[in-house]
């Protein structure tokens, strides 16, 4: 089963999305429902998805969980929670079923070391105790802090979103590539093959500009710790759903069938604990309370 490990839905009649902070967001400044996504999933044989938060709101998280509880492909939700809240455990327990992970827009924090704050590390420990995954939304600026947090919490499964957003459009390679290699040495972190097209030139990007970054992720983490995500509808600022699938398929073209199966479903299934978790039996860290296979 193919899994899209990263997409969004939002309803602007319920709440604004603060990150849409300029004219650049006008092409996606509308509401997106699951019915807008499902034709793309059907076309590409995607049977399950991970729905990811887009605003720092418990109310949004509850709404996403309600979507996941209905009919359709959403098999898990990565929601938002206040990691610094002393009552985080109680807040998580009050949420409906279907939560598989938590994410915070660390990239928007003024402090690049936010992830290493004692109250944040304590909150991450609460997630580990709850059996949840933590999605790392960081840029190269925050990669050093992410490395520290991942190393400090070996019992917590981390997933790096969008390969930490390398500056593909400028062709920047270092220090991003070296930091990715270092982070991948820690067995409790996986990486999403997602979001790279929107780090390229939206109007003029070409696969050959993006593929080196995707292939470096695959080389550093190995297919057993890489998962495909569309980042739809944000990806449509630069590319359609068909384009991001084609790009991921090109990046994995040299892999064997079992390795491609991991990238397009097995890794996400295993790490998030959904679907037929057919991850590679390569010694990859299986996540809290889960085993590969």
N, C-alpha and C positions, 0 to 999 in steps of 0.2 A: 504494500500500500504506500502510495506517495503521500507525504505530509508537507504542507506549507507551514514552516515553523515560525512565520512572522508576518502578520498582517494586522491592519487596523480597521475599525469601524467607528464612526462618530456621528452624532446628531447635533447639528448646530442650533436647532431649536431648543435644545435642553441646556447646552452650555457652549461657550466659546472655547476655542483651542488657543491658549495664550502664545504658543510657539508660532502660530501663523501671524507673524508680526511685521509683515510688509507686503508690497505688491507681488513679490516673488511667489507668494502662496495663493494668489488669486485663482490659478487653474484648478486647485483642489479645495477652494473655499466653498464647499457645499457639504451636505450630509451624505454619508455612505452607509448603505444597509447591506446585510448579508446577501440579499437578492441581487445586488450589483456585482458581487464577487463570484457567485456560484457558477455562472456560465464559463468563466475562465478556468475554474477548478475542473469542471466537467471536461472541458476541451483537452486538458493536460493530464487527466487521470488522477487528480489529487483527491484522495478520499477523506482526508482529515486535515484540520488546521489548528494552529495556536493563535488565538486572538490576543493582541497585546495592547496595553493601556496607552493612551496618548495625552492624558492630563492627570495632574496630581489630585485625585478625587476618589474618596471612598464611594461616593454616589455613582461615578462612572464605572468603577470596578463592579459594583452590584449589578448595574445594567448589563455589562458585558457578560457576567455570570448568568444572567437571565437569558441572554441570547444563546449561550452555550448549553443551557438546560433544555432548550427547545429542539425541534427537528432541524437537522442540518449537519454540516461538516465540522463545526467547532468542537474539538475534543478536549480543549483545555484553555484556560485564560491565565495570562500573565498580567496581574493587576498592579495597583499602586497601594502602598501603605507607608505610613510615617515611621521610618526606621528608628528615629530618635525618640519615639513615644515610649515612656516606661511601661505603658499598658499595651504594648504591641501585641503580645500573645492573646490578650482578650479581644482586641480589635480583629485579629485574624480569625479567631474562633467564631466571631459574630457574622462573618461573611458566609454566603451560601456555598454549597458544594460546587466543585469544578475548578477551583483555584489550583494551579500547578506551579505558579511562580509569582515573584514580585519584581517590579522595576521602578527605578526613580531616574529622573533626568539629571544624572550626575554632571553631564556636559554643561548644564546651565548654572551649576553652583559656582559662585565666585572663587571659592577655595579649591585649587586643583587637588588638594590632599583631603577633600571631604570624606572620602571612603575610609580613611585611616583614623578618623575621629573616634574616641572611645565609645561615644554613644551610638555611633553608626555601627561599629564593630559588634557592640552588644546586640543591636537590632538584627544584624546578620546572623548572629548566633541563635536568636529566636527563630529565624526562618529555618535554620538547619534543624532545630528541635521539632519544628512543625512539619518537616519532610518536604519543604518547598525548595524550589530552584530560585536563584537570583540572576536576573538578566542585567548585564553590565552595559549601560548606555554611556559610553565614554568616547572621547577623541584622543588623539596622540598625547595631548596635554595631560590627561589623567591616567595614562597607562601605567606609570610608575606606582601610583597609589593603588590602582587595580591589582597590580602584581603583589603588593604588600598585603592587601585584603585577602586575596585568594590563598596566599601562603599562610596567613594567620588562621584561616578557617578550613582546614583540610576536610572537615566533615560536611561542608556545604558544597553543593553543585552550583557552579557559576556557568553562565553562557554569555559569551562576548557578542554583543549585537553589532552587526554591520562591520565586522573586522576592525572596530575602533575608528572607523571613518577616516581612512587615509586620504590625503589631498591628491586624489587621482587627477583632477583637472590641472594641477600644477606639475604633475609628474614627480611629486615628492616621494622618495623611497625610504631614506633614513631620516630620523632614527626609528620610524615606524616599523620597518621590517625586522630590525634587531630586537625591538621590544616585543613584537609578536612571537618571535622565536623563543625569547626568554619566558614569556607568559605560557607558551605551549608546553614548557618543561614541567609545569605543575599539572598533575593528572586530574585534578578536580575541576578543570575548566574546559569547556567546549566552545566552538565558534560558529556563528551563523554566516553562511555564504549569502549575504544579503546587503542591500543598501549601497552597493558600490557605484551603481550608475548615477545616483544623485550626488556623489562626490566627484564625478567627472563633469565635463562641459555638457550641460543639458542639451544644447543644440547641435554639438559637433562631435560627441564621443563616438569612438569606434571600439569594437571588441578587443582589438589588439592593444588598446590603451588600458583596458580594465583587466584583461586576463592575467597579466603578471601578478597582480595583487591577489586575485582569486587563487592562483596556483601556489603562491607563497603560503597562503592560509592552509591549503590542502597539504603542502609539504611539511609545514610546521606542526600542525595538529594531527595529521593523518585522517583518512576518511572516516574512521570510527569515532572521531570527535568533531566532525563538521556536519552542519545541517543546512539544507536549502531553506531560504525564506524569501518571499517575494518583496516584502515591505510595501505591498499594495495598500492603499492607493498613492502613498507618497512617491513610489517609484514612477508614477505616471507623469511626474514633473519632467522626467528625462526619457522614460521608456515605457512601453506597454507590458502587460503581463507576459505576452508571448516572447517579448525581447529578453526579459530577465530569466525566463525558463531556458531560452536558447543559449544565453550566456553561461548559465550554470551547466548546461549540458556540454558546451564547448570546453569549459574548464575541467570537466570530469571525463572527457573523451578518452583519455589514455588509461583510465582506471579499469579494473576488472568489474564484472557484473556485480559481484557481492559488494565491492567498494562503492560503486554508484548507488546500489540499493541502500547502503548506509547513509550516504549524503542526502538522498531524496526521501528518506523516511525512517530508516532504522535508528539513526543516531537520535533524532528528535523523539521517536517513540520510547527509546530506552531512557534518555535523560529526563524527559518530562513524565514518563510513566504512562504513556497512552498507546493505544493501537497495538498492533503486532510488533512488539519491540525486538526487531530482528537485527540489532546492532552487531558489528563485527566482534568476533571473539578474539580480540587482540590485547586483552588485558586493560582495556579502557576502563576508567573509573565509572561504576554503574549508577552512581547517585545514591542518596540516602535511602536505605531500606529497599533497594531494588537490585536485581541482578540481571546481567545481559542474557539475551536469548528469548 
